[in-house]
Amino acid sequence: MAFTKSQRLQALPPYLFIEIDKKKRALMAAGKDVINLGVGDPDLPTHKFIIDEMAKAIYDPKNHRYPFDEGVPAFRQAAAAFMKKRFGVEVDADKNIITTIGSKDGIAHLPLAVINPGDVVLVPQPGYPVYSTGTQFAGGVPYLMPLREENGFLPDFDAIPEDVKKKAKLIWLNYPNNPTAATAPLEFYRKAVELAHRYGWVIANDLAYGEVYFEEAPRSILEVPGAMDVAIEFHSLSKSFNMTGWRIGWAAGNPAIIAALGQVKGNVDSGQFNAIQVAGVVALQHYDHPDVKKQMAIYRERRDALHSGLTALGWKFRKPTAGFFCWANTPKNLPSMDLCSRLIEEAHVVTVPGGGFGPAGEGYLRMALTVDVSRIKEAVERIGKLKL
């Protein structure tokens, strides 16, 4: 029988990095030493105090049953306590919090809960691809908001046409940003909340990188008065505690939006393994643990090595203050895909071309701080030998 993919899958853009991945695999198969600055996955291990709690939790028989749809009460309470201690935001663990299977789970399912086919969704570009794909799966229409360096990589709300603002039902924000590493001031969030009230938008704020920072701590949009009326915010333990494979996070915000997301999730998944949520409680209760602070020092050293090394070679780009990406301007305005290919083929260094995130990302490379500082320095040395 001939098989044809669904129209929703056929409508997705092609995987633009497949040739880069092929080149990387070919080099590795040939025994070449490849330095991978392309992967956004922590190389550091999950902290021992979390693993120890998990080791106990998996032996508790009550954790082997179906999870609570909305999440283990203790985890939701720990998330609520974290929101209060970290951001000064008061939330009800039963009404304003839902556990997610990592933030991607909630981000992908939210459009199914809040938009109808044909509704406009405001999506940043460059940005996390799931904002657009989740919108398309729900039948929504993405309207792309370019993130320009001259605007601090913040969307220019004034540039959005009035008719689009009126049609929009949902807007995605993400700071610290992937891939640009930009952060957002509270004043930006105030304007977003004011516009959401004016036009009837739901704000979805992706704060997955909120606990990876080097200077001022990132803010939550829920700190803004009136935000709880219009916003939902996604948090993740993946980057904060090196728990990407554990798949645990939560969403906080407006109770009606939280309930709608919960209704979708109740129909498509059965929640996260209870023992992981129990371990997550300990993680959130110790977000300022010395081991967590130590990993921030490691990322800072890596950031400094990459930024100083490339700027010494003549590259010019903003020194990131949060997240574990560097969004580097391509030297001499070289096309990002061409430069990325040369770095792989000639220096055996993997990066991600900004153009792969859409036209607004052209002229940049994304480099991840997820390899040891010695490897970062070696990558810089290899890049310096290229004649660009």
C-alpha positions, 0 to 999 in steps of 0.5 A: 500500500502506498503511504502518504503523510498527512497534509499537516506534516507535508506543510512543515518546512524541510529540515534545513540542517540535514546536509550539515548533519551528514557532513558531521557524521561522515567526518566522525565515521572517518575518525576525524576529531569533531568539536560540536558547538551545535547541540543545545544539550548540557554536557554536565551531569545531573546533580548528585543530590537530585539523582540520590532523591530519584534513587529513593523515589523509584523504590516507592511503589506508589510512584509506579502507578499512573501519574496525576494528570495535573502533576504530583501535588508536591511538585506543583507546590515546589513550583509554586514556592519557587515562583514566590521565592525566585520572582515574588509571584504568588500562585496557587499550586492547584489552580495556576500550576500544571506539570509538563513533560518538559517545556516542549510538551506544553509549548507544542500542546498549548495552541490546541488549547487556545486557538481555532483553525485560521487564528493568527499566532505571533511567532518570533523569528529566529526562534524555537521551531515548535512555536510555528509547528504547534501553531500549524498542527492546530490549524493556526496561521503563524505571523513572524515577528523578526528579532533584529539586533538593532532592537535588542532582539526583541520583537517590534510590536509597533511594526505589527500591522493593526489588522494582524494585532486584531486577528492574533489570539496568541503571542510567543515570547522567549527570554533568555532567547534561543538562539539569540541569547538576548534577555528582556527587561521588565518594561518590555513585558509590561508593554506585552501585557498592555497589548494583550489586554487591548487586543485579547491575546494570550501571552505564552512566555518560554522561560526554559533558560531562566536559570542559566545566567551570568549577570542580572537574573532574568525576570518573569512576565508574571511579575507584571501586574495584570499578567496573570489575566492573560499569560502562561509561562513555561519553565523547565528543569532541563537546562537549570539542573542538566535534566534534559533527558528526564523531561520535567517542567511546569507551566504557571499562569492564568487558571483558565489557560492552565485548565485548557492546557490540562484538558488537552494533555489529559487526552494525549498523555498520562503525565510524567513518571511520579518518581521524576516529579519527586526528584524534581521537588528536591531540585526546585527546593535547592535551585541555589545549591552550591553545585548549581552555582558551580555549573554557572561558573563553568558556563561563564568560563566557556562563554568568556573563552568563546567570546574573547577568542572569536573577537580576537579573530575579528568577529563582532557579536554581543557577549551573552548575559544568559543562556548557553548560546552565543549568537555570533555575527558572521564575519565579512557578511558571509552567508551563514550556511556557507560559513557553517559548511566551511567550519565543518569541512575545514575546521571540523567544528559544528555550528548552526547557521542562523539562516536555518531559523529563517531569513531574520536569522541570516548573518549569524551562527549559533554556537553552544557552550556545551563542550569543555572550555579546552575544546572551545579554545581548540575550536577557536584556534581551528577557526583562526586558521581559516582564511575567511 
